[in-house]
Amino acid sequence: MADVIGFDSGSETWRVDQAIPATIGELLKNTDQEVVSGATGSLRPVPTGFNPLDGILGGGVSRGDMLIIGGPQGVGKTIASLQMARNMAAEARYPTLYICYEHSRKHLMQRLLCLEVGARAVPGQATPTLLKLNELMVAVAQHNQHANGGPRLAFREALRRDPLWAQALAAIESYAERLFIVKASSVTTTLGVVRRLAEDVMHRTGGPISLFVDYLQKVSIDPLSAQNEAEKTTILSEGLKDIAMTLEIPVIVLAAADREGLKATRMRLHDLRGSSAIQYESDVVMIFNNKYQIISRNHITYNPNQAQAFRNWVVFSIEKNRGGPAMVDLEFAIDPSHFRFSTQGGYVREQLIDQRIVNE
């Protein structure tokens, strides 16, 4: 039987080499040790902080599972995934690594500040957005340029002078040491680099983490290893799933649509680039669509005022779910000015279309 590693270390309760054959009896014994130790890290899924999504996922994203988020451009995939990463670090107190190929680390930090401000907004209150944050940063820099030997003002100190920004900063500082951000390169950040980054954060935090990759098709591979886009997606899907299983961590991955998928009014799983590999390797697939774009014409024709409100909602369609119900449509209100969703959503009750609205 494989040795139980780290049982007395206080970090990882047990780690058995997944490649070594083990009887069910051995696995039961290992689980006994895990439960007796009192560690719950590998027993509980990591909640995304979105409800009722977590309920459908059995409590969240399980260790060893890969969740794919797809959807058209601008629908809110990065907003949702960064917010989930924030929720895991802040509310679940789970170390989280966010690897982003699209945005700088500073921009993601600014998004988080706006998210925290938006989460504390009072109805009817004018709430600052990214524009105001950038203006504040410039004003502080200009003040320091003309300090002429006088006291200089730090960025965080400037934030603390405003009650709203001060609350947002305090919120971020409460989880700042558990959320790691990487600006990835589509040339040099390969699957191997992604694995090493995850292992490094696990070593620094002393246990499992959650890993986000934004997004799949940007991960670098040897150009000679894939003949076409489908082969590349297969390699990347298999590699990211292997990272999830061998490191025993939840992996959340954003995926882009193919050309035909971008033309569709309602995107589905088969519209993702290299969808066959994604479908086989993933444990959960969620496709995002703006509700206004995919609502049945009847709801638009007979209630135009309500139809306009649909633009502020995004439908999370769970098209694959190995651990629970699939083909479930949930809806969440989006606040794009503050890079956040309302984390309390609901089930879509209106009729949705499957393809373009042509004739109904």
Secondary structure per residue as TSV (DSSP state, phi and psi in degrees):
chain	resnum	aa	ss	phi	psi
A	1	M	-	360.0	143.0
A	2	A	-	-64.7	144.5
A	3	D	-	-66.0	147.5
A	4	V	-	-85.1	115.3
A	5	I	-	-101.0	132.2
A	6	G	S	79.7	16.3
A	7	F	T	-64.0	-33.7
A	8	D	T	-101.9	7.5
A	9	S	T	-83.7	-17.6
A	10	G	S	82.0	0.2
A	11	S	S	-108.8	-93.5
A	12	E	-	-83.4	118.3
A	13	T	S	-64.1	-46.9
A	14	W	-	-153.9	142.5
A	15	R	-	-138.1	111.5
A	16	V	-	-106.1	133.1
A	17	D	-	-58.8	116.9
A	18	Q	T	-66.2	-18.7
A	19	A	T	-83.7	-10.9
A	20	I	S	-90.3	129.2
A	21	P	-	-58.8	137.7
A	22	A	-	-138.4	138.4
A	23	T	-	-77.1	163.1
A	24	I	H	-60.9	-35.7
A	25	G	H	-60.5	-41.7
A	26	E	H	-65.4	-40.7
A	27	L	H	-65.9	-37.2
A	28	L	H	-63.6	-39.9
A	29	K	H	-64.6	-43.5
A	30	N	H	-61.0	-41.1
A	31	T	H	-65.8	-37.6
A	32	D	H	-55.7	-47.5
A	33	Q	H	-61.3	-39.6
A	34	E	H	-64.3	-45.7
A	35	V	H	-69.0	-41.7
A	36	V	H	-61.4	-35.0
A	37	S	H	-67.3	-20.2
A	38	G	T	87.6	-1.8
A	39	A	-	-76.7	138.4
A	40	T	-	-118.5	0.7
A	41	G	T	-56.3	-42.2
A	42	S	T	-91.0	-5.8
A	43	L	T	-90.8	-32.7
A	44	R	S	-100.5	136.0
A	45	P	-	-64.0	159.2
A	46	V	B	-94.0	114.8
A	47	P	-	-67.4	142.7
A	48	T	-	-80.1	-17.8
A	49	G	S	86.8	2.7
A	50	F	-	-106.2	127.4
A	51	N	B	-120.5	137.5
A	52	P	T	-89.8	17.2
A	53	L	H	-56.6	-46.7
A	54	D	H	-60.8	-35.0
A	55	G	H	-63.4	-40.6
A	56	I	H	-68.9	-31.6
A	57	L	T	-84.4	5.9
A	58	G	T	77.5	26.2
A	59	G	S	113.0	-13.1
A	60	G	S	146.5	-157.4
A	61	V	B	-94.2	124.2
A	62	S	-	-79.9	152.8
A	63	R	T	-64.9	135.1
A	64	G	T	91.7	-7.0
A	65	D	-	-97.8	152.9
A	66	M	E	-119.1	122.4
A	67	L	E	-105.9	127.8
A	68	I	E	-104.2	133.2
A	69	I	E	-116.4	120.2
A	70	G	E	-124.6	167.3
A	71	G	-	159.0	168.2
A	72	P	-	-68.4	166.5
A	73	Q	T	-63.2	141.0
A	74	G	T	77.5	7.7
A	75	V	S	-83.0	-18.4
A	76	G	S	116.9	23.2
A	77	K	H	-65.8	-47.6
A	78	T	H	-68.1	-37.1
A	79	I	H	-57.5	-48.3
A	80	A	H	-67.3	-44.2
A	81	S	H	-68.4	-40.5
A	82	L	H	-66.6	-35.4
A	83	Q	H	-68.1	-38.5
A	84	M	H	-63.1	-41.8
A	85	A	H	-61.2	-42.9
A	86	R	H	-61.1	-44.6
A	87	N	H	-63.0	-40.1
A	88	M	H	-64.6	-41.0
A	89	A	H	-73.8	-38.3
A	90	A	H	-86.6	-51.6
A	91	E	T	-90.2	-42.5
A	92	A	S	-84.8	-9.3
A	93	R	-	54.0	44.7
A	94	Y	-	-112.8	121.9
A	95	P	-	-55.4	134.7
A	96	T	E	-137.0	135.8
A	97	L	E	-114.3	123.2
A	98	Y	E	-112.7	111.0
A	99	I	E	-102.7	116.9
A	100	C	E	-121.1	127.5
A	101	Y	S	-93.5	-6.9
A	102	E	S	-107.5	-32.5
A	103	H	S	-128.3	153.6
A	104	S	-	-74.0	162.1
A	105	R	H	-63.8	-39.0
A	106	K	H	-63.0	-41.0
A	107	H	H	-63.9	-40.9
A	108	L	H	-66.2	-37.5
A	109	M	H	-61.9	-41.4
A	110	Q	H	-64.8	-38.8
A	111	R	H	-59.7	-42.3
A	112	L	H	-65.0	-39.2
A	113	L	H	-61.1	-44.2
A	114	C	H	-64.8	-39.2
A	115	L	H	-58.7	-47.7
A	116	E	H	-66.2	-36.3
A	117	V	H	-63.7	-46.9
A	118	G	H	-62.4	-35.2
A	119	A	H	-67.3	-21.1
A	120	R	T	-106.1	9.2
A	121	A	-	-68.5	141.4
A	122	V	-	-97.6	135.4
A	123	P	T	-51.4	129.7
A	124	G	T	88.5	-9.7
A	125	Q	-	-86.0	135.2
A	126	A	-	-71.8	119.1
A	127	T	-	-114.2	129.9
A	128	P	-	-63.4	150.8
A	129	T	-	-122.0	-168.2
A	130	L	H	-59.3	-36.1
A	131	L	H	-59.0	-47.2
A	132	K	H	-65.6	-35.8
A	133	L	H	-65.8	-43.4
A	134	N	H	-63.3	-40.5
A	135	E	H	-62.6	-38.7
A	136	L	H	-65.0	-42.8
A	137	M	H	-62.3	-42.1
A	138	V	H	-65.3	-42.4
A	139	A	H	-62.4	-39.8
A	140	V	H	-66.4	-43.2
A	141	A	H	-62.4	-41.9
A	142	Q	H	-66.2	-38.5
A	143	H	H	-59.0	-43.8
A	144	N	H	-70.8	-29.7
A	145	Q	H	-63.8	-30.2
A	146	H	T	-108.2	22.5
A	147	A	-	-67.8	-29.7
A	148	N	T	50.7	47.8
A	149	G	T	85.5	-8.1
A	150	G	S	-79.4	-177.4
A	151	P	-	-64.9	136.7
A	152	R	-	-98.1	154.6
A	153	L	-	-108.6	124.3
A	154	A	-	-78.4	154.3
A	155	F	H	-59.7	-47.1
A	156	R	H	-65.2	-34.1
A	157	E	H	-65.4	-38.3
A	158	A	H	-63.9	-39.9
A	159	L	H	-62.2	-39.9
A	160	R	H	-68.6	-16.1
A	161	R	T	-77.8	-14.6
A	162	D	S	-108.9	125.8
A	163	P	H	-56.6	-41.3
A	164	L	H	-69.1	-48.4
A	165	W	H	-65.0	-32.8
A	166	A	H	-63.3	-41.3
A	167	Q	H	-65.8	-41.2
A	168	A	H	-63.7	-42.7
A	169	L	H	-63.9	-43.0
A	170	A	H	-61.2	-38.3
A	171	A	H	-63.9	-46.4
A	172	I	H	-63.9	-41.1
A	173	E	H	-64.1	-22.3
A	174	S	H	-70.9	-22.8
A	175	Y	H	-126.1	10.6
A	176	A	T	-58.6	-31.7
A	177	E	T	-86.2	-1.4
A	178	R	T	-110.3	-5.9
A	179	L	E	-115.2	115.9
A	180	F	E	-107.5	134.7
A	181	I	E	-119.4	134.4
A	182	V	E	-127.0	131.0
A	183	K	E	-90.3	109.2
A	184	A	-	-88.7	161.8
A	185	S	-	-116.5	132.6
A	186	S	T	-71.6	-4.7
A	187	V	T	-100.0	-40.5
A	188	T	T	-114.4	-19.1
A	189	T	-	-86.8	89.5
A	190	T	B	-87.9	179.2
A	191	L	H	-58.8	-40.5
A	192	G	H	-62.2	-39.8
A	193	V	H	-66.2	-42.4
A	194	V	H	-57.6	-45.1
A	195	R	H	-61.5	-45.6
A	196	R	H	-64.4	-38.4
A	197	L	H	-62.2	-43.6
A	198	A	H	-63.8	-43.9
A	199	E	H	-64.3	-37.2
A	200	D	H	-64.2	-44.5
A	201	V	H	-66.8	-37.5
A	202	M	H	-61.7	-40.6
A	203	H	H	-65.8	-41.4
A	204	R	H	-68.1	-34.2
A	205	T	H	-96.3	-11.6
A	206	G	T	77.3	25.4
A	207	G	S	179.7	-167.9
A	208	P	-	-68.6	158.9
A	209	I	-	-134.3	173.0
A	210	S	E	-107.4	144.2
A	211	L	E	-122.8	129.8
A	212	F	E	-115.3	137.1
A	213	V	E	-126.3	117.6
A	214	D	E	-123.4	88.6
A	215	Y	-	-140.9	175.7
A	216	L	G	-57.8	-50.2
A	217	Q	G	-69.0	-9.6
A	218	K	G	-90.2	-12.5
A	219	V	S	-63.4	133.4
A	220	S	B	-78.5	139.0
A	221	I	-	-137.1	164.4
A	222	D	-	-62.5	121.4
A	223	P	G	-59.7	-19.9
A	224	L	G	-84.0	-9.5
A	225	S	G	-86.0	-11.2
A	226	A	-	-134.4	132.1
A	227	Q	S	-84.0	-24.5
A	228	N	S	-154.4	180.0
A	229	E	H	-62.5	-38.7
A	230	A	H	-64.3	-42.1
A	231	E	H	-65.6	-39.7
A	232	K	H	-61.4	-45.3
A	233	T	H	-63.9	-36.5
A	234	T	H	-62.7	-47.3
A	235	I	H	-59.8	-45.2
A	236	L	H	-69.3	-41.3
A	237	S	H	-63.2	-45.3
A	238	E	H	-64.6	-40.4
A	239	G	H	-66.2	-43.1
A	240	L	H	-69.7	-35.8
A	241	K	H	-66.0	-37.3
A	242	D	H	-64.6	-38.3
A	243	I	H	-61.1	-43.9
A	244	A	H	-59.8	-44.6
A	245	M	H	-77.1	-44.5
A	246	T	H	-74.4	-33.3
A	247	L	H	-88.7	-9.2
A	248	E	T	55.8	55.5
A	249	I	-	-133.1	153.1
A	250	P	-	-75.0	135.9
A	251	V	E	-123.1	124.3
A	252	I	E	-113.9	124.3
A	253	V	E	-127.2	133.1
A	254	L	E	-89.3	143.8
A	255	A	E	-132.5	144.2
A	256	A	-	-91.7	159.6
A	257	A	B	-86.9	158.0
A	258	D	-	-83.1	179.4
A	259	R	H	-62.1	-42.2
A	260	E	H	-67.8	-36.1
A	261	G	H	-63.2	-34.6
A	262	L	H	-68.2	-22.0
A	263	K	H	-84.1	-21.3
A	264	A	-	-72.6	141.9
A	265	T	S	-70.3	-39.1
A	266	R	S	-117.7	115.6
A	267	M	-	-77.0	143.1
A	268	R	-	-127.5	176.8
A	269	L	G	-56.3	-40.9
A	270	H	G	-70.1	-7.1
A	271	D	G	-87.8	-6.4
A	272	L	B	-75.1	145.7
A	273	R	T	-62.8	122.5
A	274	G	T	68.6	42.0
A	275	S	H	-62.6	-29.3
A	276	S	H	-61.4	-48.2
A	277	A	H	-65.5	-41.5
A	278	I	H	-61.4	-42.3
A	279	Q	H	-64.6	-41.5
A	280	Y	H	-72.1	-41.0
A	281	E	H	-83.8	-28.2
A	282	S	-	-77.5	155.4
A	283	D	S	-99.1	-32.0
A	284	V	E	-138.3	137.0
A	285	V	E	-128.0	125.1
A	286	M	E	-118.0	130.5
A	287	I	E	-110.7	126.1
A	288	F	E	-94.8	139.3
A	289	N	E	-144.3	143.2
A	290	N	E	-65.7	132.9
A	291	K	H	-61.6	-39.0
A	292	Y	H	-60.5	-35.4
A	293	Q	H	-72.4	-23.2
A	294	I	H	-119.4	7.2
A	295	I	B	-77.5	147.5
A	296	S	-	-59.8	142.4
A	297	R	H	-54.7	-31.1
A	298	N	H	-57.2	-40.7
A	299	H	H	-70.6	-26.5
A	300	I	H	-81.9	-40.4
A	301	T	H	-68.6	-43.3
A	302	Y	H	-94.7	-8.3
A	303	N	-	-147.3	71.7
A	304	P	H	-62.2	-32.4
A	305	N	H	-65.4	-43.8
A	306	Q	H	-66.0	-34.7
A	307	A	H	-59.7	-39.5
A	308	Q	H	-64.0	-34.2
A	309	A	H	-66.5	-25.8
A	310	F	G	-62.8	-21.9
A	311	R	G	-64.1	-22.0
A	312	N	G	-92.4	12.9
A	313	W	E	-125.6	145.2
A	314	V	E	-120.3	133.7
A	315	V	E	-92.2	123.9
A	316	F	E	-97.3	104.3
A	317	S	E	-95.5	115.7
A	318	I	E	-86.9	99.5
A	319	E	E	-93.2	-16.9
A	320	K	E	-144.7	139.0
A	321	N	E	-158.5	97.6
A	322	R	T	-65.9	-22.2
A	323	G	T	-103.2	8.2
A	324	G	S	-179.0	-159.6
A	325	P	-	-68.0	144.5
A	326	A	-	-120.7	177.4
A	327	M	S	55.7	47.0
A	328	V	E	-114.6	133.5
A	329	D	E	-109.2	116.6
A	330	L	E	-110.3	158.3
A	331	E	E	-132.1	140.1
A	332	F	E	-136.2	137.4
A	333	A	E	-74.3	138.0
A	334	I	E	-110.6	140.7
A	335	D	E	-119.3	81.9
A	336	P	G	-64.1	-27.1
A	337	S	G	-63.8	-25.4
A	338	H	G	-116.6	14.5
A	339	F	T	52.8	49.4
A	340	R	E	-151.3	157.8
A	341	F	E	-109.6	155.4
A	342	S	-	-69.1	128.1
A	343	T	S	-80.7	-7.4
A	344	Q	B	-103.4	107.1
A	345	G	-	-111.3	-153.9
A	346	G	E	-165.0	179.8
A	347	Y	E	-85.0	140.5
A	348	V	-	-70.6	126.2
A	349	R	-	-104.5	-19.0
A	350	E	S	-79.6	163.1
A	351	Q	-	-77.8	132.6
A	352	L	B	-108.7	156.4
A	353	I	-	-89.9	160.9
A	354	D	S	-98.3	-32.6
A	355	Q	S	-132.0	-154.7
A	356	R	-	-67.3	151.7
A	357	I	-	-77.0	110.5
A	358	V	S	-118.6	-74.2
A	359	N	-	-133.3	131.9
A	360	E	-	-130.8	360.0
